[in-house]
Amino acid sequence: MDTRYKAILAAESLLFVIIFFIDVYFFSDIYFSGIAGVILVTVGMSFFIMQHSQFLPEVSVFLRDDAKGIVVTNRGNDAATNIHVAIVPHNIEFDIPALAVDARYEYPHHEMISEAKAAVTYQNSRGLACSQTFRLSALGKSDDDLLKPVIPFFKWK
């Protein structure tokens, strides 16, 4: 964890101990120190989540509007390297050396692709390997909708 985050958590822990002793000895109560403890745990968890969400590229694959090309984009917060894309029933494979944050790469194809599945493997800047699969469809449902919920409770469009 970064030293700034450790310093903030140490100062917050010291403040919590001070609030706890004042709360117990002067007010004979622990409600205010309980609230301070919940805030301490929340800030600590958010720092932990922020640390794990760094260096995560999010590579997505979808078809071009005319279905004569494949578009690969990186929507994450780190560069993706050694990207290998395989389009399953059409026997198309290509490699991309690197894709920066918010960059896109278009692979042209000579004929239209109606239905396909893309298998993608890539690495982040630290060498952690990831793999994903995407459904590609010119007319039906595909995986390029940013508003699609991760866990849909209701029927999705």
TORLO-896598 format. One record per residue: y negated, x, z negated of N, C-alpha, C in turn; residue in three letters. Coordinates in steps of 0.02 Angstrom, whole numbers, m for minus. Last residue first. Layout:
n_north:n_east:n_up:ca_north:ca_east:ca_up:c_north:c_east:c_up:resn
Y:X:Z:Y:X:Z:Y:X:Z:ALA $
...
This chain:
n_north:n_east:n_up:ca_north:ca_east:ca_up:c_north:c_east:c_up:resn
277:m1639:1100:266:m1661:1170:306:m1620:1218:LYS $
393:m1659:967:341:m1619:1001:337:m1640:1073:TRP $
419:m1765:832:437:m1750:901:378:m1714:935:LYS $
392:m1679:676:391:m1738:718:408:m1717:789:PHE $
403:m1554:625:428:m1609:584:433:m1673:625:PHE $
438:m1399:690:410:m1465:706:443:m1520:664:PRO $
398:m1251:646:448:m1298:621:420:m1368:634:ILE $
295:m1202:727:355:m1162:717:413:m1207:693:VAL $
211:m1304:850:225:m1283:781:291:m1246:776:PRO $
113:m1256:986:179:m1281:966:194:m1258:895:LYS $
1:m1199:1034:m7:m1249:982:59:m1279:959:LEU $
34:m1116:1139:12:m1085:1076:7:m1134:1019:LEU $
165:m1121:1247:116:m1164:1214:98:m1134:1147:ASP $
268:m1059:1317:202:m1028:1317:148:m1071:1285:ASP $
400:m1096:1342:382:m1071:1275:312:m1043:1271:ASP $
416:m1252:1431:422:m1180:1425:396:m1159:1357:SER $
479:m1396:1511:455:m1364:1451:465:m1289:1455:LYS $
458:m1404:1689:475:m1432:1624:445:m1394:1567:GLY $
416:m1332:1802:399:m1403:1794:409:m1429:1723:LEU $
452:m1200:1790:394:m1216:1831:371:m1287:1819:ALA $
499:m1111:1647:509:m1169:1688:445:m1184:1727:SER $
584:m1005:1541:533:m1009:1593:549:m1069:1636:LEU $
610:m964:1375:629:m1008:1429:570:m1012:1478:ARG $
637:m804:1306:591:m857:1323:621:m899:1379:PHE $
685:m697:1173:702:m732:1234:654:m790:1244:THR $
659:m533:1105:647:m604:1107:673:m632:1172:GLN $
659:m392:996:683:m425:1056:672:m500:1049:SER $
601:m231:941:602:m304:936:631:m332:1000:CYS $
595:m79:848:617:m116:906:620:m191:892:ALA $
470:28:796:513:m27:774:531:m70:835:LEU $
377:127:828:446:135:851:493:81:829:GLY $
244:111:802:282:152:754:355:159:773:ARG $
199:24:898:175:93:901:211:139:852:SER $
350:m70:939:280:m65:919:260:9:919:ASN $
449:m107:1085:438:m71:1022:364:m74:1004:GLN $
557:m232:1161:498:m189:1159:495:m154:1091:TYR $
639:m342:1272:645:m295:1217:585:m248:1220:THR $
671:m506:1327:622:m452:1321:640:m408:1261:VAL $
732:m615:1442:752:m576:1383:708:m514:1381:ALA $
698:m771:1506:676:m702:1504:698:m671:1438:ALA $
771:m886:1614:765:m864:1545:748:m791:1546:LYS $
720:m1018:1726:746:m952:1709:740:m941:1635:ALA $
681:m1120:1863:706:m1117:1794:735:m1047:1783:GLU $
608:m1082:1982:604:m1149:1952:624:m1148:1879:SER $
510:m971:2064:561:m974:2012:555:m1042:1979:ILE $
479:m934:2236:465:m971:2175:525:m971:2128:MET $
479:m763:2297:495:m834:2303:482:m868:2235:GLU $
436:m636:2267:427:m659:2335:444:m733:2344:HIS $
333:m600:2126:399:m615:2153:390:m648:2221:HIS $
240:m485:2023:245:m532:2079:317:m540:2102:PRO $
202:m477:1861:254:m453:1906:261:m503:1963:TYR $
63:m435:1767:93:m484:1813:142:m449:1858:GLU $
14:m417:1602:43:m383:1659:76:m437:1702:TYR $
m121:m408:1485:m70:m445:1522:m49:m405:1582:ARG $
m181:m382:1316:m174:m363:1387:m119:m405:1419:ALA $
m196:m394:1179:m229:m443:1223:m228:m423:1297:ASP $
m161:m223:1157:m175:m288:1125:m216:m331:1172:VAL $
m67:m150:1295:m115:m149:1240:m123:m219:1211:ALA $
85:m97:1337:42:m155:1345:m2:m159:1284:LEU $
181:23:1430:142:3:1371:99:m57:1388:ALA $
279:20:1536:275:75:1488:238:56:1424:PRO $
391:m101:1580:320:m90:1572:313:m35:1520:ILE $
520:m138:1697:497:m104:1636:422:m96:1639:ASP $
627:m271:1754:573:m224:1763:551:m197:1696:PHE $
744:m367:1845:730:m325:1787:672:m279:1803:GLU $
826:m509:1899:764:m471:1904:756:m432:1839:ILE $
925:m608:1919:941:m537:1923:879:m495:1936:ASN $
909:m740:1894:883:m715:1958:894:m641:1967:HIS $
950:m780:1767:991:m800:1825:968:m771:1891:PRO $
857:m688:1682:929:m692:1680:962:m719:1744:VAL $
753:m557:1687:754:m628:1704:826:m645:1722:ILE $
705:m441:1571:761:m460:1615:758:m535:1624:ALA $
598:m311:1528:603:m383:1540:661:m394:1589:VAL $
549:m196:1412:599:m208:1464:609:m284:1469:HIS $
428:m85:1356:445:m155:1366:494:m161:1424:ILE $
373:28:1286:442:26:1311:466:m46:1320:ASN $
259:m48:1168:280:6:1212:353:m5:1232:THR $
115:m138:1120:188:m140:1132:205:m85:1182:ALA $
m10:m120:996:13:m108:1064:89:m110:1067:ALA $
m50:m255:885:m31:m185:897:m6:m179:969:ASP $
m62:m389:862:m115:m346:838:m99:m272:844:ASN $
m16:m497:1003:m12:m472:934:m71:m429:915:GLY $
1:m539:1130:m46:m577:1089:m47:m552:1017:ARG $
26:m478:1281:34:m455:1212:m20:m490:1171:ASN $
115:m550:1421:55:m538:1382:73:m514:1312:THR $
172:m562:1583:190:m535:1517:125:m520:1480:VAL $
216:m672:1708:160:m644:1670:185:m624:1601:VAL $
285:m675:1866:300:m676:1795:243:m640:1759:ILE $
270:m780:2012:259:m719:1973:274:m730:1900:GLY $
263:m901:2072:283:m843:2112:270:m777:2077:LYS $
212:m1014:2011:283:m998:2000:308:m941:2045:ALA $
78:m1036:2007:111:m1051:2070:186:m1035:2068:ASP $
49:m993:1876:40:m1063:1894:75:m1082:1960:ASP $
181:m884:1816:114:m895:1844:109:m968:1866:ARG $
280:m904:1667:272:m903:1740:199:m912:1758:LEU $
285:m790:1527:282:m856:1557:271:m849:1632:PHE $
313:m707:1376:325:m708:1448:321:m780:1472:VAL $
239:m607:1247:262:m672:1272:266:m669:1348:SER $
240:m505:1107:247:m507:1179:273:m576:1199:VAL $
154:m454:985:187:m517:1001:187:m526:1076:GLU $
160:m316:873:146:m344:939:183:m409:949:PRO $
107:m273:723:154:m321:751:131:m343:821:LEU $
31:m198:628:73:m165:678:127:m212:706:PHE $
32:m303:483:2:m252:525:55:m225:574:GLN $
95:m386:395:75:m415:459:38:m365:504:SER $
116:m319:277:174:m330:321:154:m359:389:HIS $
m12:m321:221:20:m257:236:78:m266:285:GLN $
m32:m457:201:m75:m421:248:m44:m354:268:MET $
63:m481:101:71:m512:166:29:m477:219:ILE $
5:m406:m3:72:m390:20:85:m419:89:PHE $
m117:m474:m19:m117:m403:2:m49:m383:28:PHE $
m66:m597:m62:m102:m594:2:m107:m522:27:SER $
m9:m561:m185:34:m585:m130:m1:m581:m63:MET $
m127:m526:m255:m74:m477:m244:m27:m497:m187:GLY $
m193:m650:m257:m224:m593:m222:m171:m539:m207:VAL $
m98:m723:m334:m116:m744:m266:m147:m687:m226:THR $
m99:m654:m456:m37:m657:m417:m51:m676:m345:VAL $
m233:m679:m495:m208:m611:m487:m145:m610:m444:LEU $
m233:m819:m504:m275:m787:m454:m253:m716:m442:ILE $
m145:m833:m612:m127:m861:m547:m169:m830:m492:VAL $
m222:m770:m712:m157:m742:m692:m134:m768:m624:GLY $
m329:m858:m723:m342:m789:m700:m277:m756:m678:ALA $
m258:m967:m774:m291:m973:m709:m305:m904:m680:ILE $
m220:m911:m896:m169:m932:m848:m197:m940:m778:GLY $
m342:m894:m957:m305:m834:m937:m248:m851:m890:SER $
m370:m1030:m977:m413:m990:m933:m379:m926:m911:PHE $
m263:m1063:m1066:m271:m1096:m1001:m314:m1055:m953:TYR $
m238:m1022:m1193:m218:m977:m1139:m228:m1008:m1070:ILE $
m322:m1011:m1352:m302:m1050:m1293:m281:m1001:m1238:ASP $
m410:m970:m1452:m340:m990:m1467:m311:m1034:m1412:SER $
m532:m912:m1431:m526:m983:m1416:m457:m1011:m1433:PHE $
m521:m780:m1474:m581:m819:m1490:m571:m894:m1481:PHE $
m392:m732:m1440:m420:m718:m1506:m480:m761:m1524:TYR $
m362:m781:m1309:m316:m792:m1364:m351:m784:m1432:VAL $
m474:m745:m1230:m450:m814:m1231:m406:m828:m1291:ASP $
m482:m608:m1248:m538:m651:m1269:m515:m723:m1276:ILE $
m357:m571:m1193:m372:m557:m1263:m430:m600:m1288:PHE $
m374:m619:m1058:m319:m642:m1100:m334:m631:m1175:PHE $
m483:m546:m1012:m488:m619:m1017:m434:m647:m1062:ILE $
m423:m418:m1014:m482:m432:m1055:m490:m508:m1065:ILE $
m320:m436:m921:m303:m418:m991:m362:m433:m1037:VAL $
m396:m464:m805:m350:m514:m832:m332:m500:m905:PHE $
m461:m342:m787:m500:m402:m801:m457:m457:m830:LEU $
m348:m265:m755:m388:m249:m815:m431:m309:m835:LEU $
m313:m328:m635:m266:m329:m691:m302:m313:m757:SER $
m424:m297:m557:m410:m367:m572:m361:m374:m630:GLU $
m410:m159:m549:m469:m188:m581:m458:m261:m600:ALA $
m286:m155:m481:m292:m125:m547:m353:m153:m584:ALA $
m318:m219:m359:m269:m249:m404:m272:m220:m474:LEU $
m412:m126:m311:m432:m195:m323:m383:m229:m370:ILE $
m331:m13:m298:m389:m11:m343:m412:m82:m360:ALA $
m240:m56:m201:m216:m38:m268:m273:m38:m318:LYS $
m327:m71:m94:m292:m130:m121:m265:m116:m191:TYR $
m363:62:m74:m414:12:m90:m382:m50:m121:ARG $
m244:125:m41:m274:140:m106:m329:91:m125:THR $
m115:21:31:m177:58:37:m209:69:m32:ASP $
58:42:0:0:0:0:m62:45:0:MET $
